[in-house]
């Protein structure tokens, strides 16, 4: 999903949860939710990715001897970077 699709998903959830009779701007609210999450340091990512995403991450990763914690951090940061680029 790209950012617009996620915004629409959140907007729909807000709309379904809101029982008021006023015409609300759910997309504006969803955008604010995403901005607040990002400002707090969170990243919204999918649970699963296609094979090409993993290949891009593998191609961008560091090679050589890394401590296990450095390797895990590198995998995580690389995947986040690749996914962020693909979502634009």
C-alpha positions in Angstrom: 0.0 0.0 0.0 1.2 3.5 -0.7 0.7 6.5 1.6 -2.6 7.5 -0.1 -4.1 4.1 0.3 -3.0 3.9 4.0 -4.5 7.4 4.5 -7.8 6.2 3.0 -7.8 3.0 5.0 -7.4 5.1 8.2 -10.0 7.6 7.1 -12.5 4.8 6.5 -11.8 3.3 9.9 -12.3 6.7 11.6 -15.5 7.3 9.6 -16.9 3.9 10.6 -16.0 4.5 14.3 -17.5 8.0 14.3 -21.3 8.0 14.8 -21.8 11.8 14.5 -24.1 13.3 11.9 -21.7 16.0 10.9 -19.8 15.9 7.6 -16.2 15.3 8.8 -13.0 15.4 6.8 -11.8 11.9 7.6 -8.9 12.1 5.2 -7.6 15.1 7.0 -7.9 13.2 10.3 -6.1 10.2 8.9 -3.3 12.3 7.5 -2.9 13.9 11.0 -2.8 10.4 12.6 0.0 9.3 10.2 1.9 12.5 10.7 1.7 12.1 14.5 2.9 8.5 14.3 5.8 9.5 12.1 6.7 12.4 14.4 6.8 10.0 17.3 9.3 7.8 15.5 7.0 5.1 14.2 7.0 3.7 10.7 3.9 2.0 9.3 5.0 -1.0 7.3 3.4 -4.1 5.8 3.7 -7.6 7.3 4.7 -9.2 4.1 6.6 -8.0 1.0 7.1 -9.3 -2.5 10.3 -11.1 -3.4 11.7 -8.0 -5.3 11.6 -6.0 -2.1 13.7 -8.6 -0.3 16.1 -8.7 -3.3 16.5 -4.9 -3.3 17.2 -5.0 0.5 19.8 -7.9 0.0 21.5 -5.9 -2.8 21.7 -2.8 -0.6 23.0 -4.5 2.6 26.4 -4.4 4.0 28.6 -7.4 3.6 31.4 -8.8 5.6 31.7 -9.7 9.3 29.1 -8.0 11.4 28.1 -8.7 15.0 24.7 -10.3 15.2 23.1 -7.2 16.6 24.7 -5.0 13.9 23.4 -7.5 11.2 19.8 -7.4 12.5 19.9 -3.6 12.8 21.2 -3.4 9.2 18.5 -5.7 7.9 15.8 -3.7 9.7 17.1 -0.3 8.6 17.7 -1.4 5.0 14.2 -2.9 4.6 12.6 0.3 6.1 14.6 2.4 3.6 13.6 0.2 0.6 9.9 0.1 1.6 9.9 3.9 2.1 11.3 4.4 -1.4 8.8 2.0 -2.9 5.8 3.7 -1.2 6.5 7.1 -2.8 
